[in-house]
Amino acid sequence: MSGGLRETYSAVRGGFDDPRRALVQSYRRARLHPFFPTFTQEHHMASDIEIAQAATMQRISKVALDRLGIPEDHLEPYGHYKAKVSLEYVDSLKDRPDGKLILVTAINPTPAGEGKTTTTVGLGDALNHIGKKAVICLREPSLGPVFGMKGGAAGGGFAQVVPMEDINLHFTGDFNAIALANNLLAALIDNHIHHGNTLGIDVRRIAWKRVMDMNDRSLRDITIALGGPGNGYPREDGFDIVVASEVMAIFCLATSLEDLKRRLGNIVVAYNREQKPIYARDLNAHGAMTVLLKDALKPNLVQTLENNPAFIHGGPFANIAHGCNTVIATATALKLADYVVTEAGFGADLGAEKFVDIKCRKSGLRPSAAVIVATVRALKYHGGADLKTITTEDLGALERGLVNLERHVENVSTVYGIPCVVSINRFNSDTAAEIELLRERVARLGAKVVLATHWADGGKGAAELAHLVVDLCEQPSSMNFVYEDADTLWDKINKIARKVYRASEVTADGKVRGQIRKLQEDGYGHFPVCVAKTQYSFSTDAGLRGAPEHHSINVREVRLSAGAEFIVMVCGDIMTMPGLPKVPSADRIDLVDGKVVGLF
């Protein structure tokens, strides 16, 4: 779920009204919304799920044929409103020219909300609204956050993808397939050890964890194989959440079934006593894992509330992984549309950096323009304002918080070299003075600010943004990587820290430095670096708002993802298996009279 909508519902549940509700209340006064024949003025307090349930969806076969020209024979429907596109059809598109790729990113997320996914959906609808052929590409939501606290990934208000309940729940079963493939490999490792361990796996150096798609802190560190010899060799183990699995990263970076199988075979699962790597292919696991993933790799096609096509496929988190939807879905969309709108997870310091340095580097994709999403209230929060007062005009807090937005604009336009525009999700509490201050400060950086109302108005509410993005796509640009392939791993993390985070130093203890040197010596130095750190700050301290400088980035752990072909550097206090909050979202989710309720 987008940041803005997370804020919306926390606000409503917290007992105070959200000013954007007034926009929906006055929406096309007393007239039926064209896409929602059952939605009228009286529904102004409708939740996201109620808006989605009131929508008139078209059969996905019609959307695919009418909007993208995909014949029904190449669709594998999952009900009437979602389908997978065959890989044979995807392969048939390879000689078509590519459309323009647009990246949606944001400021560092806050409890006040930003609305990045909502903006991605709204911009896609807006491009279609102004007569362009556009498709959006999003990640699939993880069930852990859906039933925890973060929310789903379907947008909100009148800028959503549907069927919303399906997307936020089991969808087409991709995450289940990824979990099964991951856990099959884990089972094969322990089975091999139990039956003689001919590969000489050192049980103290097994690097592969099990996964599940739910937040469960009690599974982070466990002991397995208790109960006697028949249950295997007892050892310490643990679980990650599915989105943190290397299989998820491989799934999202693979370009074909053959590439997927090759990458799966290259997973380093353990080491022997001579510290030589043991690969998944040594266990003959990669073939069976590919079988489990063969259907999941087909891109998922759904639609927006305005019946525009949307691919939703893959779902790594950007704070612990690379935070982008699948290369296959993005590449397919670019062959089918003139404009493709995609997003990278969290702020531009994490998601956009990994989009550029990992996804674009590995796939050859190049964005023509970027949109940086923010809200006035979130910027005031970055400036030190309390959540209880962010709807009150506070130019001082806004002035202090604008440094966060400015840093992201500088990074996107200068460090990454992508032309950008700032999109502000408009609230009724935003004052003229605050908007003017925001425009002035951003203009100094050579970027424009657009006030967007797609949350309440759908595609037409982001029409101005769409026109600006089309103009940006026509400007010459040359995307930059933050570091070069030939840089050492230590140089790569230093360049990210100094150029993007504005840190003064990178630190690591002797053990971690030794691991980095060993990876370099073992031939992995050309791999990109995937930073795992808090999403809430440029630093590794989640409490440091704004745009901290001259801070220290400590690398406390290094993980080799040989199949995904990147090195994960864990910085600060970050968990690859989240926990549930005191009052999880599951507390509100229910089935009433056959309808899902409480799902945002």
N, C-alpha and C positions, 0 to 999 in steps of 0.2 A: 504494500500500500504506500502511496506517496506520502511524503512528510506532511503536506498541507492537510490531507484528509485524516492522517493520524491525529493531528492537532484538532481538527474539527470535532471528531468524535470524543476525544478526551475532554474537549471543552463542553460539549453537550452533556456528557456523563458527569462532568464535574459540577454541573448546575448553573453555568452561565451561558448566555446565548452567543452564538457565533454570528458576527455581522454579515457573513456571506449568505446566510440563510435568507436574508432580506432580498438578495438578488434573485434567488429562486422564487420567493414569494411574489415578486413583481414580474416574473418572467412571462413575457407575452400576455399581458393582462387579459384574463378571462378567456383566452384562446387555448385550444388544445395544442400541445407541443407536437410538431409534425412527426417526430419519431416515437412519441409516447402517447398514443391515443387515450390511455387511461389516466394520464398525468395532467392535472389541472391545478388551478391556483390553490385549491384547498390542500394540495400535497406538499406545501412548501417546507414542511419539516421532515420530508421523506429522507430516509437514510440512503446510502449508496446502494445497498442491496434492494431496497424497495424501488428505487429508480430503475435499476437494472432489470428487476422482475417485471416492471411495467413496460419495458421496451418491446418494440415489434422487431424481432430478428428475422432475417431472411435465411432460407436454407443455405448452408455453406456451399453447396454445389452451385447455387445461383451466384453467390458472391464470387466464387472462384472463377466461374466462366465469364460473367458479365464484367467484372472489374479487372481480372488478371488474364483472362483467356485460357485458364487451365481446364482442359476437358474433364468431364466427370470420371472417365475411365482411369485417370491418374490420381484420383482421390481415394483415400481409405477412410470412410466416414466413421466417426464415433458418435452415433446419434445424428440428429438433424443439423446441429449448429457448430460442430467442430470436426476437423478432419486432418489426416496426415497426407502430405504430398509425396508421391512415390519418388524414390531416388533415381529411377530411370528417367522420369520427367525432369528432375533437377539436372541430371547429366546432359539432357538434350538442349539445355539452355546455354551451354558453355560458349557458344560462338556469338551470342547476342551482346550488344554493347551494354555497358553499365550505366545506371542512372547516377544521380548525385546523392552522396551519403551525408546526412546531417546528424551530428552528435548532440544529444541533450545531456547536460551535466548540471552541477549546482554548487552552491556554497556548502560549507560544512553543515551537516544537519543539526537541527536544534529541536527541543520539545515544542517550539512555536510553529514548526512546520514550514516546508518549502513548496512541495507539490511537483516534483520532477517527473514522476510517471504520469501524473495528470496532464502536465504540459506536453509530454511526448505524445500522448493520445490526442490532446487538443490540437497540437500542431499538425499531426497527420490528418485529422478531420478538416482543419483549416486549409491545408494545401489542396485537398479535394474540393473544398468549398469555393476556392478561387479558381477552380478549373484545371488544376494540375492532377496528374496521376501519381498518387502517393500511397506508400505502404508503411506501416510501423513495425518495428521489431523489438520485442521485449523479452525479458527473462521470465521463467516460470517461478511462482512463489513457492517457498518452502513451508511445509506444514508446521514446523517448529515455531517460526514467528507468527504464522496465522493463528495458532492457538496460544501463542505467548503474548507478545506485546507490540511487535513492530507492525504487524498487519500484513496484508497481501500485496499483490503487484498488479492490480487491474485498473488503476486510476481511481477517479472519483467524480461525484456530481454528474454533470452531463458530458464528461470526458472519460469514458470507461470502455473497457473491452468486455465482451460478453460471449458465452454465458458466464457470468461473474462467479457464481457458486462453484461451477465445475473447475474453472481456472484456479481458484483459490483452494480447492480441495484436491481430489485425486487427478483431475484433468485427464490426460491420456495414458497415465501410468509411467511416464518417463523416469521420474524420481525413484519409483519402485524398481525399475529395471536397473538403474545405476546402483542402487543399494544392493540388489541381488548380485550384480557382477562384482562389486567390491567385496561382499561377504563370501562369495564363492572363492575368491582368491585367498581370503583369510582362512577359510576352512581347508583349502588345499595345502596351505603352508603347514598347519598343525597336523593334518593327515599325513603329510610327507614325513614329518618328524616322528610321528607315532609309528610309522611302518619302516623304520630303519634309518631315515635321514641320510640317504646316499649322497646328497648334495653337501653334506657337512654344515648345515645351517647352524650358526651359533645362536642359541635361543636367547642369549643376552642382547643380540643385535638384530632383532626382528623389527623392521621399520613400518610394517603395514598394520593399520588399525581397522577394526570393524566400524560400521556406520549405521545410523538410523536417522530418519527424517522427523525428528522431534527433539525439542530441548529437554535434556535430561542430565543434570549436573552429576547425578550419582554414578553415571557410567563413564565419567572422564578417566578414572583410574580404577581398574579392577584386577582381580586375580582369577585366572581361568584354569580349567582342567583339574579342579579338585574332585575328590571322591575315589581315588584309586587309579591303578595303572590302566584300566580299561578306558578311562576318560582322557588319556594323553598325559603330556608333561606339564605340570603346573608352572605358570609363569605370569608375570605382570603384563597386562594388556590395557586396552581402553577403547572408547568409542569417540568418533567425531560425528558431527552432523553431516548428512549426505552432501550438502553444498560445499563442504570442505574436503571431500574426497578427491584424490587425484583423478579418479575415474570421471568425475564431473568436469574437471578441467580438460581432460583429454577429449571427452564428449563434445565440449564446446569449441575446441580448437581443431578437431579432425575435419578433414575436407572430403572424406569418402570412407566407405567401409574398409577398404584396403589400408588407408592411413590410420583409421581407428584401430585396426588389428595390430598394425606395426607398433603404434604408440603403446597399446596395452601390453604387448610383449616386452617393451623396453622398461616397464615399471621395475624399479629396484625394490624388492620386498624385504631383503635381509642381507646379512654378510656372513661369510664363513669365519673360521678362527684366524685365517690369514688376512681377514678384512677385505676379501674380494667380494664384489657384489653378486647377489643371487637375483636373477631376473624372473619376472612372471613367465617368460617363455621357457625358462629352465624347468618349470613345473608343468609345462604344456597347458597353461591356464588361459592364454590369450584367445585361443580358438573358441572355447566355450563361453568366455566373457563376451566375445563379439556376437555370438549367437543370441545371448540375452539382450544385447543392445541393438540388434539389427533393425527392429521396428522403431525403437525409440529414436534412432538417428534421423528418421524421416521428419521434416519440419511440420510443426503444428500450425494449422490455419484456422483463425477465428475471425471475428468482426468487431468493429466499434459500435457504439450505440447508434451511429449514423450510417451503419451498414458498410463501412469502409474496411478493406482487408487488413488483417494484422497477423504477423507470425509471432508466436510465443514459444520459445524453445531454449531449453537449458537454463541453469540458474545458479551459478556460483556467486557467493557473497564477495563484495569488493574489499571488506575489511580483513578477510582471511584468505581470499583467493583473487581471481582476476576480474570478477564482477561484470562479465559481458555475456550476452546471449550467444548462441552458436554461430560459428563462421558460416556453416551451411545455410542457415536461415537468412542471414544478412546477405550473403552472396546470391542466394536465390531471389530475394526481394529486389536486389539491384538489377537483375536481369528482367524483372517483370514490371518495373515502375520507373518513372522519371525521377522520383524523389523517394528516398528511404529515410525514415526518422528512427533513430535508435537511441538508447541511453546507456550510460555506464554508471555503475553503482556508486552511491554516496557522492561526496564532493569531488571537485576536479583534481584535488591533490591525490586521491586514491583511484577512483574509478576512471577518470579521463587519462591519468598517467598510465594505467595498466592497459586501457584501450589502445593507446598510442604505442607504448613500448612492448606490449605482448601481442595483443590481437592484430593490430595493424602490421607490426613487424613480421609476424608469422604468416599472415594471410595475403598481404599486398593491398589490403583495403586502405583507402585514404579519404577521410572526411573533407568535404568542401566547405563546411560551415559548422559552427557550434552555437548552442544556446545555453546560457548560464542562468539557472533558475534561482530566484530568491523571493522573499517577502520582506516588507518593511518591518514587520513585527519580529521576524527571525534576525534581521540585522540589528534591531534594538537589543535583542537578547545577547547577541555577540558583543554589543557595547556595554553589557553589564546590567541591563534592565531586568527586573524581576518579571516572571511570567504573569503575575497578577496585575501588572501595570503596563503590559506591552500594547494594550489598545488605547492608551493615553498618549497624546503627542509628547514626544521627548526627543528634541533635535540633538541634544547632547549625547544621548545613548546611540542615536542613529549615526551621528558623526563618528563616534568611537567604533561602532560596529561595521561601518562601511569599509574599514580596512580589510575585512575578511573577503568581501566581494571584490574589492580592488586587487587583492592578491590573486584571486582566481582568474580575473580578467587578464592580468599580466601573464600568468602562467599559460593560459589557453592561447592568447594572441601572440605572445613573445617566445615563451619556452617551447610550446608545442607548435606554434606557427599557424594556428587555425583562426580564420576570421570569425568573430563572435558578436553576438548581440545579447543583451541582458533582458530577460523576461521576468517581470514582477507579477506574481499572482496577487490580484487586487483584493483588498479588504475594505469594507466601508469605513473602518476606523483609520485608514491611511489619510493623512491630512495633506492639503495642497502644499504646505511648507515642507513637509517631509518628502513628498514626491519631487519637489523642485530641488531640494538639497541632493537627493539621490541622482537626479539627472545631471546636475552640475558636476558632481564628483566623478561620475562614470564618463562624462564627456571629455574630461581631462585626459582620459586614457584612450580616447579615440573610438569609443564604443557608444552605441545607442541603447536607450532604455525603452522598452515597450510595456505598457500596462495591459495585461491579458485577463479576460473574464471567461475563459473556456469552461471553468468549473460550473458556472451558472448558465452560460450561453452556448456551450458546445463549440463546434468548429468556427462559427461566425465570430465568436468572442476572441479568437486568436488570428483573425484575418490579417490584421496589421503585422503581426509577428510573421505570418507566412510570407507576405510580400517582401519584408526585409530579408528573410532567410533566402528567398529566391534570388534577390539581388546579391547577397553575399556569395551565393554559390557561383555566380558569374564572375566574381573577382578572381584574379590570379592568386594562387597561394601555394605554398610548399611546406607540407607538414614536417616538423622536426622531431627526431627522437631525442630523448633526454641524454642518452649515452649511446655509444657505438658498440657493435658486437665485439670488436677487438679489445675493448676495455676489460680490465680484470674485474672479477666479481666485487672486490673491495672498492674499486674505483666507481663501479656502477651504483652501489648503495650510497656512496659519498656524493655522487652527482645528483641523485634523486634528493638526498637530504639537503644539500646546499642550494640547488636550483629551484626545487619545488617547495620544500618545507621551510627553507631559509634557516636551516640549522647551522651552527658553527662547527659542529664536530659529530662524528660517528664513533661510538665506543663499542667494545666487545671484550669479554674476558679471554684469557689465553686459550681456553678450550674451544670457544666459538671461532676465534681467529684461526686456530689450527684446523678446524673443520672446513673453513672457507678456503684455506690454502690447499688442503687435501682435494677438495672439489676442483679447484683450479688445476692442480697437477694431474688429476684423473681425466682431464679433457672436457670438463663441463664449463669452462670459463666463458665460452661464447654464448651461454644461455642467458636470457633476460632474467632480471630479478623481480620477484613478486613480493612486495612488502605487505606483511600482516601487522596492522596497527589499528588504534582507535580511529574511528571515522569522525569523531566530534571535534578534532583539533588538528592543526598543522603539526603539532608536536605529538609526543606519545602520552601526554597528560590530558585525559578527556576533559578536565576542568579548565584548561587554558583556552578561553574563547578569543575571538578576534583574529589577529594575525601575529602570533608570537614569533620573535626572531632570536637568533643567537642561542638557541636551546640545544640540547644534546640528544641525539638519537642513539639509544642503546640496542644493539642486536643481541638478544638473549638466547636465540635458538636458530638453527639453520636446518632446512629440510630440502632434500633432493627430490624433485619431481621429474624424473628422467623421461617418463612417457609424455607428460605435458610439455617437457622441454623448457622448464624454468626452475629457478632456485627460490624457494620461499625463505625470506628472512623475517623472523618474528621479532617485532620491536615493541617493547613495553608490555603492559598487562593486557593480553588479548587471548580469548578462549576460542578453540575450534569446536567445542561442544558447549553451546550456551545453556543457561538455566532459565527456568520460568520465573516470572515476577510473582510478588505476593498475591496479586489478584490477576491471574492470566486471562486472556481473551476467551479462553475456553469456558470461563465462568458465565459468559453471556450467550454463548452459541447453543442453539437448540433447534429441534424440529417441531413445529407447531402446525397442525392441520396440513401436514404434508409439505410445508414450506420451511426452508432454512431461515432462521432469524438470528440476529445478533452478530452476523458476519460483517461488521463494519456498517 
